[in-house]
Amino acid sequence: MRFDLSDDEWAVLEPLMPKSRKSRKSRKSARADDRKIMNAIFYVLRTGMPWRDLPERYVPYTTAYNRFNRWSRRGIWKRIFDTLASKSRDSLYLIDSTIVKARRAASGAKGGSKSRRSASAAAVARRKSTLSSTAKAVR
């Protein structure tokens, strides 16, 4: 699907996944596939949808949500990020909107004089004569 990991992406991420804990003998069901869970988590994060609306083709939303939180508490996401960042030669570059100056035209504004009269000030400044233009010309 559109947000799912490709085989190449999964090949990079799979060694970074936490190993399953063998000590839980009372587990009632098999551990969910980490690739499906990663796909579910990325789907929710990329679309911004609530966890509860996760499509059925992924794992149950509670599984994805709990795993996301558990991995966050254990520092798994930070370890994955740090490992991937260390493999990238461009990992030190960061563009942040707080340090980039955008010109006024970037937001769709027109250039020109910075001080403009507001529409209400322009309306007040107009002539308030009720004479027609032909009557003015005759005067």
C-alpha positions in Angstrom: 0.0 0.0 0.0 0.9 3.6 -0.2 2.4 4.0 3.3 3.8 0.5 3.7 7.5 -0.1 4.0 9.2 -1.4 0.8 11.4 -4.5 1.1 14.6 -2.3 0.9 13.3 -0.1 3.7 12.4 -3.1 5.9 15.8 -4.6 5.3 17.4 -1.5 6.9 14.9 -1.4 9.8 14.6 -5.1 10.6 18.0 -5.4 12.4 17.0 -2.3 14.5 13.8 -3.9 15.9 13.9 -5.0 19.5 14.2 -8.7 20.1 11.1 -10.5 21.4 11.2 -11.3 25.1 11.3 -15.1 25.5 10.4 -14.9 29.3 6.7 -14.5 28.7 5.5 -18.1 28.7 1.9 -17.0 29.5 1.5 -15.3 26.2 -1.9 -16.3 24.8 -1.3 -15.4 21.2 1.8 -15.1 18.9 3.7 -11.9 18.8 2.5 -9.6 16.1 4.7 -9.1 13.1 7.0 -6.1 13.6 6.8 -5.1 9.9 3.0 -4.9 10.1 3.2 -2.9 13.3 5.7 -0.4 11.8 3.5 -0.1 8.7 0.5 0.6 11.0 2.4 3.2 13.1 3.7 5.0 10.0 0.2 5.0 8.5 -1.2 6.7 11.6 1.7 9.2 11.8 1.7 10.1 8.1 -2.1 10.5 7.8 -2.7 12.1 11.2 -5.7 9.9 11.8 -6.7 8.7 15.3 -5.4 5.3 16.3 -8.9 3.9 16.5 -9.4 4.5 12.8 -6.5 2.3 11.7 -7.6 0.1 8.7 -8.2 -3.5 9.4 -5.4 -4.7 7.0 -3.0 -3.7 9.7 -2.7 -5.1 13.3 -5.5 -4.1 15.8 -5.1 -0.4 16.7 -4.5 -1.2 20.4 -1.5 -3.4 19.4 0.0 -0.6 17.3 -0.7 2.1 19.9 0.7 0.0 22.8 3.8 -0.9 20.9 4.4 2.7 19.8 4.2 3.8 23.4 6.2 1.0 24.8 9.0 1.5 22.2 8.9 5.3 23.0 9.4 4.6 26.8 12.2 2.1 26.1 14.1 4.5 23.7 13.7 2.3 20.7 12.6 5.1 18.4 15.6 7.2 19.4 17.9 4.4 18.8 16.4 3.8 15.3 16.7 7.5 14.5 20.3 7.8 15.7 21.3 4.7 13.8 19.7 5.9 10.6 21.1 9.4 11.0 24.6 8.1 11.5 24.3 6.2 8.1 23.4 9.4 6.3 26.1 11.8 5.2 23.5 14.6 5.2 22.3 13.9 8.8 23.8 17.1 10.2 21.7 19.5 8.0 18.5 20.8 9.4 16.2 23.4 8.0 13.8 24.9 10.5 11.2 27.5 9.9 12.5 29.5 12.9 15.9 30.1 11.1 14.7 30.6 7.5 13.6 34.0 6.4 10.8 33.9 3.9 10.1 36.9 1.7 6.6 38.4 1.8 5.8 36.9 -1.6 6.3 33.4 -0.2 3.0 33.7 1.5 1.3 35.2 -1.5 1.6 38.9 -0.6 2.3 41.4 -3.3 5.5 43.4 -3.2 5.7 47.2 -3.0 5.3 49.8 -0.3 5.2 48.3 3.2 2.7 50.9 4.4 -0.6 50.7 2.8 -3.8 52.4 3.7 -6.5 50.2 5.0 -9.7 50.0 3.0 -11.6 51.8 5.7 -9.1 54.7 5.7 -9.3 55.0 1.9 -13.1 55.1 2.1 -13.0 57.9 4.6 -10.6 59.9 2.5 -12.8 59.8 -0.6 -14.6 63.0 -1.6 -18.1 63.0 -0.2 -19.6 65.3 -2.8 -23.0 64.3 -4.2 -22.5 66.3 -7.4 -22.2 64.2 -10.6 -19.1 64.4 -12.7 -20.9 66.4 -15.4 -22.0 68.9 -12.8 -18.5 69.3 -11.6 -17.2 69.9 -15.1 -19.8 72.6 -15.7 -18.7 74.5 -12.6 
